[in-house]
Amino acid sequence: AERFVYLADTGHAPYGERDAGHVIERSHTITNLLRQHHHIQLLVVACNTATALAIDVLRRENPDFPIVGVEPALKPAAALTRTGRVGVMATRGTLNSSRFRALLKTVNHQAQFISQPCDGLAEAIEQNVHTDNTGKLAALCTQYTKAIGPFGHQPGQIGTLVLGCTHYPTLLPSLERCRPGTRWIDSGRVTAKAVDRLLQG
């Protein structure tokens, strides 16, 4: 029932391996553009890295305006794990942020989280739009899931994995082939519910 303006910053994406200053500057510019030229009533920062590095700045600059971020879904994963061990695939920018560390601290008592930076993965996904590099993507999926540790349904194994980048759900077919039986968690549903709640309120 709402109209959406979607802005893909393809000239500067992906943000995951950019420095914090660059991500904050782009987020600031895009927010101002959307507010001034498209008169949006709510903003979703649909990027884990931009949320981690820039959302606090954006909220300070726009105190009267609702801004929803996208963060790795650690809490749902902690609630769903049956083995007590959860993998997290994300960009280095997200994992190194103070925001992610604070989020991790809130759930560390519920499960053990194994964080894996996936250098080059978001960029390879972006490139795949223009050239078919599915072989490279499959190899990266195998490499990074292998680095996280043993998968399975026994205590201490990883049966639940958080996709901590908005690019990664597009890889689900490859991920399911290399780690069948794993429960994959992304932030899409949680974000949509937050937006709905704000719009209804």
Secondary structure by P-SEA (a helix, b strand, c coil): cbbbbbbbcccccccccccaaaaaaaaaaaaaaaaaccccccccccccccccccaaaaaaacccbbbbbbccaaaaaaacccccbbbbbbcccccccaaaaaaaaaccccbbbbbbbbcaaaaaaaaaacccaaaaaaaaaaaaaaaacccccccccccbbbccccccccaaaaaaaacccbbbbcaaaaaaaaaaaaaac
